[in-house]
Structures are given as structure tokens and as C-alpha cells.
Amino acid sequence: MSSRRRRAHDRLAGLPGVRAVRRPVHPGGGADGPHFDVYYVRTGRKSRHPLLVIPGGPGAASVALYRAFRRHAAVEGLDVIMVEHRGVGLSRHDDAGRDLPPEAICIDAAVDDLAAVLDDANVEQAVVYGASYGSYVAAGLGVRHPGRVHAMVLDSPLLSAHDIVEARAQIRHVLWDGATSDTAELAVTVRTLVDAGVLTPQAVLQAVGIYELAGPDVLRRQLDLLLAGHDWLWTAVGVGTRLLLERKTPYHQEPDLVEWIAYRELNYGAAPDGGPLDPAVPFREMATGDAEFVAEPYDLPGSLPGFGWPTVVVSGGRDLTTPPAIARRVAQLLPDAALVDLPTAGHSMLDSRERAALQICRAVCSGAAHELPGRAAELDALPANLTVRLMVRAVTLAARAEAVVPDVLPRAMRQLRAS
């Protein structure tokens, strides 16, 4: 570990509410094997059933990245625990300061870390909130440690390593076929750009992200400018999106070690099917190691019917990453589920619609989960996160003004990041 990273590590580890739990480096390792520190943070007034929040990725850190979320949750009266995933941020290194080895990184071990944190925090049962990849880990806790779950929220859920089939179908339905009234013109532009070789596989992921955050009109305006040769805006938006949302920086987003999970256990780099706009293609290009799928750890379609606690399933109508069809199937499999559809939301309410996420958490923690489907319109109307709103506004204004000076948007993005 570098001296600079050590200073950042010590600063974060010293924040109020941050603790470390000794855990085996190797899954299932005994007391005599090598151990390391898994860090977690707890904020808010302590309660009997705290909210255990598991972010997406894999690669998203918890302690630094979600400080604002935890502050807002505390204002709402929520008792929040967040665990730094093994291989990420504060939980990245062994006792000698070396990166954890690949064999230490798997979903089973991450799930068992959660149970160990609950033990350390003297929590018998928690309300478990998992977003995106975190929903799979949350469900894994239900599979391996069902006695630790009081209730559950699955936000933009993953169901299996075969979710790629639904993701491809929805992306093509929206962006290629233009099967809805608000995407017909958009799809014409997408097909033209693909035929011209302009919309690369990585650009497809960017288009998906813009559609989820800002909707079809903003994406169409951007693609029209790209078609007209104004590629500076497209490039600037890509940079701005990475700065504001992905933030691939130490102690915020560190996907390198945990990509082992993404590809080998969850099939992020599925074999391409030869069709257009296949999200598996850019994910395979992004892999730094072996992208081949081996096996997933759980049979969630077979396990979810046995979950004996109330569960809220949250889905965004614009979600192309884990489309609504997956959320509907998850809700159908669960014996006591409330499905909450937010038509204008995209992927992961935790990251894009924090106010809605907090209202959902409050309802579940207070035992009012069954009321949430009836509040879907109210929740959908709540504003997106500030950084998302600012980015969408900057993109919208720039897309309306083709004569805008090309460095305006990147400068705005830098200023937003600094704020």
C-alpha cells in the first residue's frame, strides 16, 4: 500500500462509526489461516432492526462513497450499516498491505462478511437493502443466513447469470426497434449510427446510461448532434458521466479485484449473440482478466419462494441494465413481495433516486411495506439526486445549442465534481 493510500485509509478508518472485523482471507478459512480487516460503518440512532445497505458493482465502496446518503438517512431517523466489500476500498488489502488474492474474492465470502458484521454490531436481524449487484448479495444473505433477515428491499434486482437475455431484449426493444411512441425516432438515429460504425460497443453503454438517467428525448438530441458530426458533446458527456457517477477512484469505485465476481460468477461478459447493441460486448472489452463465466453461487429462482420475510422489489421503467421484466419475475417468485414500479426512473434508486430510496426504506423499517405499491406515482415524482439533475441539465442545455463552445460542458462537469 502506498503512503498516499495509507493516509487516505487511516483517515476513513478513523471516521465516526467505522469499525473493522477480522475475517478469513480465504472463504471458509479457519482460525489458523490468514485474516484481514473488513470495515463497516454504522450511522444514526441504533435500533433493533437496522438498515443494512449493500451497493452495486461489484466495485462500489461504502464508507466514503455513501457518506451523504447516510447523513440523509440519519435525518430520516434510519439506523444504517454499510459494509466495505472485500477487495474494495478499506477492505482491499491483507495485513501486509497487499491486494487480496483472486481466490479470496467471491460472493459467498462477501455474504459471510455481512453476517460477521451483524455479529460484531450485536444485530440479530436487519432490514437488508440491496441495489443492483447488491441485490444479489442481499438475496445471498437470505440463502446462507436466513435468520439474519427481518425484511428486504431488492432495488433493480439481479436474478441470475442469465439476466443478459432480458437486458439484450429490452435494449433492442427500446433503442433498436423503437417499439414505443417516444423511442421510434431515437431508434432510427441509433440504427443509422451503428450502420455508420459511429456507435461503438462502449458508446452503447453510454447511450444506455443517458437513456436511464435523462430519458429518450435527451438521448435523441445528443445522438442527432453526433450524427451531424458534433462528437465533442458526446465525448464530454462520457467524461462527465464517468466523473460524476462512476468515479473510478480509490475508496469510491474499485472494480479491478472484484471483476472476478462479475465475470466468473455473474456472467457480465456473456458470449455475444451476434445481434445489435449487445451489452455483453463492451463488458468483455472492459475485462482486465479472464471474462469467461464459470458458475453462479446460488439458484435464486429456486430459493426465493422460500424467503419468509416481507420484501419490496423496486424497478425503474427506464432500466435497461436490469429491466422491469426481471423485477416482475423476482416479485412473482417471492411469497410476500410488494412490487414498486417507478416509470420514469432508471437503474438503481440508491444511486439515482435517493429520496425515493429513503422513503422506501422508511416504510419498510416501520412495517408499512405493503403500502408502497400504492405510493408509486408519489415516489416516482420525487426529484433525482442533485448530481444527476445537474448533469442532465448541462447535457440538455448543451444539446439544444449546437453552437456552444466545446469546452463549456467539460468545464461545467469539473465544477460539478468539485462541488
Secondary structure, DSSP 8 states (H G I E B T S, - for coil): --HHHHHHHHHHHTSTTEEEEEEESSTT--TTS-EEEEEEEEESS--SS-EEEE-STTTB-STTTTHHHHHHHHHTT--EEEE--TTSGGGSB-TTS-B--GGG--HHHHHHHHHHHHHHTT-S-EEEEEETHHHHHHHHHHHH-GGGEEEEEEES----TTTHHHHHHHHIIIIIS--STTTHHHHHHHHHHHHTT-S-HHHHHHHHHHHHHH-HHHHHHHHHHHHTT-HHHHHHHHHHHIIIII--STTTB--TTTHHIIIIIT-TT----S-TT-THHHHHHH-SS-------S--HHHHGGG--S-EEEEEETT-SSS-HHHHHHHHHHSTTEEEEEETT--S-HHHH-HHHHHHHHHHHHTT-GGGSGGGHHHHHHS---HHHHHHHHHHHHHHH-TTS-TTHHHHHHHHHHH-
